[in-house]
Amino acid sequence: MPTIQPIKLVPKYRKAADQLLQLILSGDLQEGDQLPGERVLASRLGVSHMTMRQATGYLVEKGVLRREHGRGTFVQNPEGAKKIRVRTIVAALPWNKPDGVGALLLGGMESQASINGKHVVLVNTQNDPTVLVNRLKDAFSMGIRGVLVWPPDMSTPEMRDALYHLVARDMKIVCVDRYWVEFPSDRVVTDEADAAMQVVKHLKDEGYQTIWYAGGKDMYVSTTARDRLAEIACAAGKLGVQFNNSAPLLSKDDYRDFIKTVISAHGRPHAIVCQHNILTSEIAKIIFSEFDILPPHDIGLVGYDDTCPIPAHLPVPVSMVRQDFEEIGRQAVKLLMERMIDDSEISHQVIEVPARLIVRNSSRRRSQNV
């Protein structure tokens, strides 16, 4: 039986103390600097005055800060901050206030981080490689050695050089949902092959003879988009279903032209598989409002991914692949913790999290609609 690890919940005062430690390690607070009042700090960090009092007391006990009666609290020993283990890991995501996919990812990360005695700080990369590098360098200077990254769609040689430099200095990086081809790393992603097989098998069983894949502007850019397209095509080939794909669809006019092409093609009935939920919703709305066709008998429709409620509440509810982003977040933190404790495994690990096809009326032809 494997060793059972105790659950380590991070006290709120330690989270607040970590924030102060990061300011000291980054040089924003230097030896002799006076801290703002505890009530001011508590307000800025979103904690109670009592929690802030405990946090500064902890750092006073460790010799990093000193309190002077009637004057306030001062930085005493910045070097001592380096000896205190920072319990923070960074989630470098391309959002400032995540919702949908980002909120699910972050929720999974935070729940697993608490079990491991860590807490997660979100930094916004703006989907920009230069911003990402600057954020990671800032984190490293603050003593943070564990980072979860949603990679920007594009990469640069400067970014790759910086990543190799940080990894050489013992920063651990785990990619979530997508990855870099040019910079090998540990990653936790959706099992795109299994998801694609579920989609294509379902459509074949419902009697669709041809699958058309509708891709967005990044269909050849991000690794997730490229893998999704490749796996749908591969599953169609394995199951003997005809497959076609669009060029990158950039506008509503592109959507309309694509739908016209599908409708006019031979070998009906056809099914459309959409790369992501925004594209799914837009194509579904155009089909319902502008064309004299109606899923599922005239055309089938399946989309990725079921984090947005709109496709489920359209006139014909749309079948969607539901990716488990919370589990991706949890598994990413687990893998990061393993790397930070024991880095003996040389090869990069890939964890694939299963997805599930939610079948709704837009793709049911033979089975009873509910």
C-alpha beads as a LAMMPS data file, in Angstrom:
LAMMPS data file: protein, C-alpha beads

370 atoms
369 bonds

1 atom types
1 bond types

-500.0 500.0 xlo xhi
-500.0 500.0 ylo yhi
-500.0 500.0 zlo zhi

Masses

1 110.0

Atoms # bond

1 1 1 0.000 0.000 0.000
2 1 1 1.439 3.402 -0.919
3 1 1 2.274 5.876 1.797
4 1 1 -0.673 8.133 2.546
5 1 1 0.339 11.774 2.699
6 1 1 -1.347 13.978 5.302
7 1 1 -3.482 16.850 4.077
8 1 1 -1.715 20.160 4.657
9 1 1 -4.013 23.150 4.641
10 1 1 -2.191 26.465 4.368
11 1 1 -3.175 28.844 7.195
12 1 1 -4.354 32.240 5.985
13 1 1 -1.611 34.016 7.894
14 1 1 1.042 31.987 6.009
15 1 1 -0.501 33.034 2.700
16 1 1 -0.320 36.669 3.820
17 1 1 3.246 36.165 5.068
18 1 1 4.195 34.722 1.670
19 1 1 2.938 37.860 -0.031
20 1 1 5.218 39.963 2.200
21 1 1 8.123 37.581 1.603
22 1 1 7.692 37.992 -2.161
23 1 1 7.856 41.778 -1.819
24 1 1 11.066 41.444 0.183
25 1 1 12.638 38.883 -2.148
26 1 1 11.808 41.008 -5.196
27 1 1 13.453 44.063 -3.633
28 1 1 10.232 46.077 -3.426
29 1 1 10.769 46.108 0.343
30 1 1 14.399 46.539 1.404
31 1 1 16.285 46.524 4.673
32 1 1 15.127 49.359 6.893
33 1 1 11.904 50.011 4.963
34 1 1 8.818 50.528 7.058
35 1 1 5.746 48.452 6.226
36 1 1 2.359 50.125 5.848
37 1 1 0.106 49.761 8.888
38 1 1 -1.360 46.309 9.494
39 1 1 -4.896 47.492 8.786
40 1 1 -3.760 48.938 5.460
41 1 1 -1.901 45.716 4.577
42 1 1 -4.894 43.617 5.611
43 1 1 -7.158 45.632 3.334
44 1 1 -4.756 45.365 0.382
45 1 1 -4.313 41.606 0.779
46 1 1 -7.986 40.924 1.476
47 1 1 -7.476 39.372 4.925
48 1 1 -8.585 40.291 8.422
49 1 1 -6.526 42.519 10.709
50 1 1 -5.985 39.540 13.031
51 1 1 -4.641 37.418 10.142
52 1 1 -2.294 40.228 9.123
53 1 1 -1.138 40.564 12.739
54 1 1 -0.320 36.841 12.792
55 1 1 1.537 37.102 9.469
56 1 1 3.800 39.958 10.560
57 1 1 4.280 38.254 13.938
58 1 1 5.446 35.112 12.161
59 1 1 8.024 37.083 10.157
60 1 1 9.131 38.946 13.299
61 1 1 9.657 35.572 14.974
62 1 1 11.753 34.450 11.983
63 1 1 13.881 37.610 12.239
64 1 1 12.861 38.970 8.844
65 1 1 10.892 41.883 10.327
66 1 1 11.182 43.842 13.567
67 1 1 8.573 45.781 15.479
68 1 1 9.412 49.055 17.188
69 1 1 6.948 50.155 19.827
70 1 1 5.203 53.337 18.815
71 1 1 6.880 53.433 15.397
72 1 1 5.762 50.408 13.374
73 1 1 7.172 47.350 11.623
74 1 1 10.394 47.386 9.588
75 1 1 12.333 45.040 7.297
76 1 1 15.253 43.786 9.374
77 1 1 16.867 40.907 7.518
78 1 1 16.054 40.505 3.794
79 1 1 18.549 37.621 3.522
80 1 1 16.543 35.732 6.124
81 1 1 13.562 35.740 3.772
82 1 1 15.460 33.381 1.461
83 1 1 15.590 30.739 4.211
84 1 1 11.811 30.558 4.590
85 1 1 10.175 28.168 2.190
86 1 1 7.724 30.060 0.007
87 1 1 4.480 28.102 -0.142
88 1 1 3.348 29.786 -3.334
89 1 1 3.056 28.340 -6.817
90 1 1 2.211 30.514 -9.804
91 1 1 -0.520 29.915 -12.375
92 1 1 0.521 31.818 -15.500
93 1 1 -2.737 32.058 -17.459
94 1 1 -3.819 34.411 -20.264
95 1 1 -6.607 35.990 -18.221
96 1 1 -6.781 38.566 -15.455
97 1 1 -10.175 37.487 -14.096
98 1 1 -10.766 33.947 -15.354
99 1 1 -14.229 32.630 -16.117
100 1 1 -15.339 29.508 -17.960
101 1 1 -12.287 27.385 -18.753
102 1 1 -9.946 29.584 -16.705
103 1 1 -12.131 29.464 -13.610
104 1 1 -12.398 25.667 -13.784
105 1 1 -8.647 25.278 -14.253
106 1 1 -7.859 27.630 -11.391
107 1 1 -10.418 25.967 -9.130
108 1 1 -8.820 22.559 -9.675
109 1 1 -5.359 24.005 -9.095
110 1 1 -6.355 25.711 -5.849
111 1 1 -8.118 22.667 -4.400
112 1 1 -5.108 20.400 -5.033
113 1 1 -2.603 23.057 -3.935
114 1 1 -4.324 23.309 -0.542
115 1 1 -3.942 19.557 -0.068
116 1 1 -0.226 19.923 -0.796
117 1 1 0.245 22.827 1.614
118 1 1 0.588 25.393 -1.163
119 1 1 -1.468 28.250 -2.496
120 1 1 -1.812 29.568 -6.023
121 1 1 -1.139 33.093 -7.249
122 1 1 -2.577 33.988 -10.654
123 1 1 -0.515 36.076 -13.077
124 1 1 -1.884 37.300 -16.405
125 1 1 0.369 36.541 -19.397
126 1 1 -1.939 38.266 -21.912
127 1 1 -1.172 35.332 -24.240
128 1 1 2.121 37.123 -24.986
129 1 1 5.495 35.289 -24.837
130 1 1 7.376 38.398 -23.675
131 1 1 4.906 39.045 -20.855
132 1 1 5.106 35.378 -19.840
133 1 1 8.898 35.492 -19.562
134 1 1 8.785 38.666 -17.472
135 1 1 6.205 37.153 -15.124
136 1 1 8.266 33.986 -14.683
137 1 1 11.443 35.966 -14.019
138 1 1 9.583 38.001 -11.391
139 1 1 8.328 34.802 -9.770
140 1 1 11.811 33.306 -9.718
141 1 1 13.255 36.412 -8.072
142 1 1 10.637 36.045 -5.340
143 1 1 11.758 32.515 -4.543
144 1 1 8.962 30.718 -6.392
145 1 1 10.138 27.505 -8.039
146 1 1 6.889 25.940 -9.250
147 1 1 4.851 27.310 -12.174
148 1 1 1.781 26.113 -14.052
149 1 1 1.638 27.631 -17.552
150 1 1 -1.016 27.963 -20.235
151 1 1 1.457 28.528 -23.109
152 1 1 0.911 31.504 -25.426
153 1 1 -0.190 30.553 -28.935
154 1 1 3.060 31.889 -30.368
155 1 1 6.627 31.465 -29.141
156 1 1 9.877 33.293 -29.791
157 1 1 13.555 32.257 -29.613
158 1 1 13.990 34.760 -26.759
159 1 1 11.188 33.099 -24.811
160 1 1 12.633 29.617 -25.324
161 1 1 16.108 30.765 -24.234
162 1 1 14.620 32.326 -21.090
163 1 1 12.645 29.176 -20.273
164 1 1 15.718 26.953 -20.633
165 1 1 17.645 29.368 -18.395
166 1 1 14.965 29.277 -15.673
167 1 1 14.661 25.490 -15.819
168 1 1 18.456 25.182 -15.540
169 1 1 18.202 27.221 -12.327
170 1 1 15.688 24.703 -10.933
171 1 1 12.340 26.252 -11.821
172 1 1 9.754 23.531 -12.461
173 1 1 7.243 24.197 -15.251
174 1 1 4.120 22.170 -16.041
175 1 1 1.983 23.133 -19.051
176 1 1 -1.799 22.910 -18.860
177 1 1 -4.287 22.246 -21.693
178 1 1 -1.667 22.919 -24.373
179 1 1 2.113 22.791 -24.769
180 1 1 5.103 24.010 -26.746
181 1 1 6.558 21.863 -29.507
182 1 1 9.801 23.877 -29.421
183 1 1 10.225 23.669 -25.620
184 1 1 9.645 20.139 -24.260
185 1 1 8.032 20.150 -20.825
186 1 1 5.754 18.219 -18.518
187 1 1 2.127 18.720 -19.463
188 1 1 -1.426 17.841 -18.510
189 1 1 -3.892 17.933 -21.404
190 1 1 -7.208 16.522 -22.583
191 1 1 -7.080 13.068 -24.146
192 1 1 -7.889 14.364 -27.625
193 1 1 -7.615 10.937 -29.281
194 1 1 -10.232 9.383 -27.015
195 1 1 -12.524 12.419 -27.301
196 1 1 -12.283 12.333 -31.096
197 1 1 -13.095 8.635 -31.180
198 1 1 -16.199 9.238 -29.044
199 1 1 -17.363 11.987 -31.420
200 1 1 -16.763 10.110 -34.667
201 1 1 -18.179 6.810 -33.393
202 1 1 -21.332 8.552 -32.200
203 1 1 -21.826 10.298 -35.542
204 1 1 -21.209 7.101 -37.499
205 1 1 -23.659 5.175 -35.305
206 1 1 -26.267 7.874 -35.964
207 1 1 -25.847 7.376 -39.715
208 1 1 -23.806 10.423 -40.744
209 1 1 -21.739 9.625 -43.825
210 1 1 -19.420 12.644 -43.890
211 1 1 -17.836 14.743 -41.140
212 1 1 -16.831 18.351 -41.755
213 1 1 -14.488 19.971 -39.261
214 1 1 -14.947 23.720 -38.637
215 1 1 -11.769 25.344 -37.322
216 1 1 -11.210 28.814 -35.893
217 1 1 -8.445 31.290 -36.604
218 1 1 -5.972 29.307 -34.443
219 1 1 -6.732 25.873 -35.903
220 1 1 -3.139 25.520 -37.119
221 1 1 -1.547 27.602 -34.352
222 1 1 -2.085 26.203 -30.853
223 1 1 -1.109 22.604 -30.146
224 1 1 -4.587 21.890 -28.753
225 1 1 -6.236 23.017 -31.986
226 1 1 -3.788 21.104 -34.188
227 1 1 -4.115 17.929 -32.114
228 1 1 -7.917 18.155 -32.145
229 1 1 -8.060 18.447 -35.933
230 1 1 -5.562 15.614 -36.388
231 1 1 -7.357 13.267 -34.002
232 1 1 -10.802 13.852 -35.550
233 1 1 -9.316 13.112 -38.974
234 1 1 -7.537 10.023 -37.601
235 1 1 -10.682 8.681 -35.926
236 1 1 -12.680 9.208 -39.124
237 1 1 -10.077 7.246 -41.057
238 1 1 -10.113 4.381 -38.545
239 1 1 -13.920 4.167 -38.567
240 1 1 -14.327 4.576 -42.334
241 1 1 -16.098 7.939 -42.271
242 1 1 -15.411 10.530 -44.970
243 1 1 -13.667 13.614 -43.558
244 1 1 -13.243 17.210 -44.729
245 1 1 -12.064 20.305 -42.919
246 1 1 -12.530 24.023 -43.407
247 1 1 -9.874 26.650 -43.846
248 1 1 -9.559 28.801 -40.699
249 1 1 -12.923 30.540 -40.264
250 1 1 -12.378 34.188 -39.381
251 1 1 -15.768 35.885 -39.770
252 1 1 -19.509 35.278 -39.990
253 1 1 -19.240 35.442 -43.777
254 1 1 -16.714 32.603 -43.575
255 1 1 -19.174 30.645 -41.402
256 1 1 -21.994 31.146 -43.933
257 1 1 -19.821 30.095 -46.884
258 1 1 -18.685 27.007 -44.996
259 1 1 -22.272 25.986 -44.162
260 1 1 -23.287 26.483 -47.814
261 1 1 -20.422 24.218 -48.888
262 1 1 -21.515 21.501 -46.459
263 1 1 -25.182 21.717 -47.508
264 1 1 -24.398 21.535 -51.229
265 1 1 -21.952 18.618 -50.936
266 1 1 -22.881 15.093 -52.008
267 1 1 -23.027 12.111 -49.684
268 1 1 -25.550 13.454 -47.180
269 1 1 -26.306 13.337 -44.312
270 1 1 -23.385 15.452 -43.158
271 1 1 -22.236 16.398 -39.656
272 1 1 -20.208 19.417 -38.581
273 1 1 -17.713 19.209 -35.708
274 1 1 -16.670 22.616 -34.340
275 1 1 -13.313 23.352 -32.762
276 1 1 -14.562 25.377 -29.762
277 1 1 -17.759 26.623 -28.112
278 1 1 -17.759 30.151 -29.577
279 1 1 -17.542 28.739 -33.101
280 1 1 -20.191 26.140 -32.225
281 1 1 -22.638 28.772 -31.013
282 1 1 -22.125 31.043 -34.023
283 1 1 -22.508 28.268 -36.592
284 1 1 -25.578 26.889 -34.799
285 1 1 -27.251 30.320 -34.705
286 1 1 -26.634 30.859 -38.444
287 1 1 -27.988 27.403 -39.286
288 1 1 -31.138 27.998 -37.224
289 1 1 -31.806 31.558 -38.406
290 1 1 -30.607 31.750 -42.021
291 1 1 -30.896 28.284 -43.591
292 1 1 -33.901 26.116 -44.241
293 1 1 -32.358 23.152 -42.460
294 1 1 -32.623 21.851 -38.953
295 1 1 -30.412 19.444 -37.008
296 1 1 -30.261 16.540 -36.602
297 1 1 -31.937 15.097 -39.713
298 1 1 -30.773 17.690 -42.231
299 1 1 -27.362 18.195 -40.663
300 1 1 -25.597 17.049 -37.485
301 1 1 -23.696 19.315 -35.125
302 1 1 -21.140 18.567 -32.401
303 1 1 -18.864 21.055 -30.668
304 1 1 -16.047 21.472 -28.201
305 1 1 -16.290 22.400 -25.326
306 1 1 -19.194 22.252 -22.879
307 1 1 -18.073 25.020 -20.484
308 1 1 -20.394 27.645 -21.993
309 1 1 -24.156 27.154 -21.353
310 1 1 -25.305 28.651 -24.669
311 1 1 -25.044 25.541 -26.939
312 1 1 -27.163 23.507 -24.515
313 1 1 -29.997 26.071 -24.658
314 1 1 -30.243 26.804 -28.374
315 1 1 -33.480 25.878 -30.239
316 1 1 -31.903 22.489 -30.869
317 1 1 -29.540 21.682 -27.956
318 1 1 -26.078 20.980 -29.316
319 1 1 -24.033 17.867 -28.543
320 1 1 -20.755 18.919 -26.939
321 1 1 -17.478 17.424 -25.751
322 1 1 -17.032 18.227 -22.065
323 1 1 -13.376 18.534 -21.053
324 1 1 -12.553 18.117 -17.372
325 1 1 -10.592 21.316 -16.765
326 1 1 -10.840 21.014 -12.982
327 1 1 -9.154 17.624 -13.160
328 1 1 -6.511 19.042 -15.526
329 1 1 -5.784 21.692 -12.876
330 1 1 -5.594 19.125 -10.085
331 1 1 -3.348 16.759 -12.033
332 1 1 -1.080 19.641 -13.041
333 1 1 -0.493 20.587 -9.399
334 1 1 0.139 16.938 -8.470
335 1 1 2.719 16.609 -11.237
336 1 1 4.352 19.898 -10.266
337 1 1 4.637 18.766 -6.634
338 1 1 6.243 15.516 -7.734
339 1 1 8.795 17.439 -9.788
340 1 1 9.593 19.794 -6.931
341 1 1 10.158 16.895 -4.523
342 1 1 11.871 14.382 -6.794
343 1 1 13.256 15.290 -10.223
344 1 1 14.912 11.929 -10.868
345 1 1 12.644 11.204 -13.840
346 1 1 14.493 12.571 -16.866
347 1 1 11.810 12.242 -19.550
348 1 1 8.940 14.687 -19.623
349 1 1 5.611 13.359 -18.433
350 1 1 2.358 13.686 -20.363
351 1 1 -0.890 13.184 -18.461
352 1 1 -4.016 12.916 -20.601
353 1 1 -7.318 13.585 -18.836
354 1 1 -10.417 11.907 -20.344
355 1 1 -13.228 14.014 -21.792
356 1 1 -16.886 13.036 -22.243
357 1 1 -19.276 13.532 -25.134
358 1 1 -22.598 15.005 -23.966
359 1 1 -25.105 13.848 -26.604
360 1 1 -27.996 16.234 -27.240
361 1 1 -30.596 16.590 -29.999
362 1 1 -28.339 18.225 -32.605
363 1 1 -26.712 14.901 -33.513
364 1 1 -29.374 12.278 -32.710
365 1 1 -30.894 10.815 -35.868
366 1 1 -31.594 7.180 -35.067
367 1 1 -31.942 7.336 -31.278
368 1 1 -34.975 8.891 -29.643
369 1 1 -34.725 12.646 -29.062
370 1 1 -35.202 13.749 -25.457

Bonds

1 1 1 2
2 1 2 3
3 1 3 4
4 1 4 5
5 1 5 6
6 1 6 7
7 1 7 8
8 1 8 9
9 1 9 10
10 1 10 11
11 1 11 12
12 1 12 13
13 1 13 14
14 1 14 15
15 1 15 16
16 1 16 17
17 1 17 18
18 1 18 19
19 1 19 20
20 1 20 21
21 1 21 22
22 1 22 23
23 1 23 24
24 1 24 25
25 1 25 26
26 1 26 27
27 1 27 28
28 1 28 29
29 1 29 30
30 1 30 31
31 1 31 32
32 1 32 33
33 1 33 34
34 1 34 35
35 1 35 36
36 1 36 37
37 1 37 38
38 1 38 39
39 1 39 40
40 1 40 41
41 1 41 42
42 1 42 43
43 1 43 44
44 1 44 45
45 1 45 46
46 1 46 47
47 1 47 48
48 1 48 49
49 1 49 50
50 1 50 51
51 1 51 52
52 1 52 53
53 1 53 54
54 1 54 55
55 1 55 56
56 1 56 57
57 1 57 58
58 1 58 59
59 1 59 60
60 1 60 61
61 1 61 62
62 1 62 63
63 1 63 64
64 1 64 65
65 1 65 66
66 1 66 67
67 1 67 68
68 1 68 69
69 1 69 70
70 1 70 71
71 1 71 72
72 1 72 73
73 1 73 74
74 1 74 75
75 1 75 76
76 1 76 77
77 1 77 78
78 1 78 79
79 1 79 80
80 1 80 81
81 1 81 82
82 1 82 83
83 1 83 84
84 1 84 85
85 1 85 86
86 1 86 87
87 1 87 88
88 1 88 89
89 1 89 90
90 1 90 91
91 1 91 92
92 1 92 93
93 1 93 94
94 1 94 95
95 1 95 96
96 1 96 97
97 1 97 98
98 1 98 99
99 1 99 100
100 1 100 101
101 1 101 102
102 1 102 103
103 1 103 104
104 1 104 105
105 1 105 106
106 1 106 107
107 1 107 108
108 1 108 109
109 1 109 110
110 1 110 111
111 1 111 112
112 1 112 113
113 1 113 114
114 1 114 115
115 1 115 116
116 1 116 117
117 1 117 118
118 1 118 119
119 1 119 120
120 1 120 121
121 1 121 122
122 1 122 123
123 1 123 124
124 1 124 125
125 1 125 126
126 1 126 127
127 1 127 128
128 1 128 129
129 1 129 130
130 1 130 131
131 1 131 132
132 1 132 133
133 1 133 134
134 1 134 135
135 1 135 136
136 1 136 137
137 1 137 138
138 1 138 139
139 1 139 140
140 1 140 141
141 1 141 142
142 1 142 143
143 1 143 144
144 1 144 145
145 1 145 146
146 1 146 147
147 1 147 148
148 1 148 149
149 1 149 150
150 1 150 151
151 1 151 152
152 1 152 153
153 1 153 154
154 1 154 155
155 1 155 156
156 1 156 157
157 1 157 158
158 1 158 159
159 1 159 160
160 1 160 161
161 1 161 162
162 1 162 163
163 1 163 164
164 1 164 165
165 1 165 166
166 1 166 167
167 1 167 168
168 1 168 169
169 1 169 170
170 1 170 171
171 1 171 172
172 1 172 173
173 1 173 174
174 1 174 175
175 1 175 176
176 1 176 177
177 1 177 178
178 1 178 179
179 1 179 180
180 1 180 181
181 1 181 182
182 1 182 183
183 1 183 184
184 1 184 185
185 1 185 186
186 1 186 187
187 1 187 188
188 1 188 189
189 1 189 190
190 1 190 191
191 1 191 192
192 1 192 193
193 1 193 194
194 1 194 195
195 1 195 196
196 1 196 197
197 1 197 198
198 1 198 199
199 1 199 200
200 1 200 201
201 1 201 202
202 1 202 203
203 1 203 204
204 1 204 205
205 1 205 206
206 1 206 207
207 1 207 208
208 1 208 209
209 1 209 210
210 1 210 211
211 1 211 212
212 1 212 213
213 1 213 214
214 1 214 215
215 1 215 216
216 1 216 217
217 1 217 218
218 1 218 219
219 1 219 220
220 1 220 221
221 1 221 222
222 1 222 223
223 1 223 224
224 1 224 225
225 1 225 226
226 1 226 227
227 1 227 228
228 1 228 229
229 1 229 230
230 1 230 231
231 1 231 232
232 1 232 233
233 1 233 234
234 1 234 235
235 1 235 236
236 1 236 237
237 1 237 238
238 1 238 239
239 1 239 240
240 1 240 241
241 1 241 242
242 1 242 243
243 1 243 244
244 1 244 245
245 1 245 246
246 1 246 247
247 1 247 248
248 1 248 249
249 1 249 250
250 1 250 251
251 1 251 252
252 1 252 253
253 1 253 254
254 1 254 255
255 1 255 256
256 1 256 257
257 1 257 258
258 1 258 259
259 1 259 260
260 1 260 261
261 1 261 262
262 1 262 263
263 1 263 264
264 1 264 265
265 1 265 266
266 1 266 267
267 1 267 268
268 1 268 269
269 1 269 270
270 1 270 271
271 1 271 272
272 1 272 273
273 1 273 274
274 1 274 275
275 1 275 276
276 1 276 277
277 1 277 278
278 1 278 279
279 1 279 280
280 1 280 281
281 1 281 282
282 1 282 283
283 1 283 284
284 1 284 285
285 1 285 286
286 1 286 287
287 1 287 288
288 1 288 289
289 1 289 290
290 1 290 291
291 1 291 292
292 1 292 293
293 1 293 294
294 1 294 295
295 1 295 296
296 1 296 297
297 1 297 298
298 1 298 299
299 1 299 300
300 1 300 301
301 1 301 302
302 1 302 303
303 1 303 304
304 1 304 305
305 1 305 306
306 1 306 307
307 1 307 308
308 1 308 309
309 1 309 310
310 1 310 311
311 1 311 312
312 1 312 313
313 1 313 314
314 1 314 315
315 1 315 316
316 1 316 317
317 1 317 318
318 1 318 319
319 1 319 320
320 1 320 321
321 1 321 322
322 1 322 323
323 1 323 324
324 1 324 325
325 1 325 326
326 1 326 327
327 1 327 328
328 1 328 329
329 1 329 330
330 1 330 331
331 1 331 332
332 1 332 333
333 1 333 334
334 1 334 335
335 1 335 336
336 1 336 337
337 1 337 338
338 1 338 339
339 1 339 340
340 1 340 341
341 1 341 342
342 1 342 343
343 1 343 344
344 1 344 345
345 1 345 346
346 1 346 347
347 1 347 348
348 1 348 349
349 1 349 350
350 1 350 351
351 1 351 352
352 1 352 353
353 1 353 354
354 1 354 355
355 1 355 356
356 1 356 357
357 1 357 358
358 1 358 359
359 1 359 360
360 1 360 361
361 1 361 362
362 1 362 363
363 1 363 364
364 1 364 365
365 1 365 366
366 1 366 367
367 1 367 368
368 1 368 369
369 1 369 370
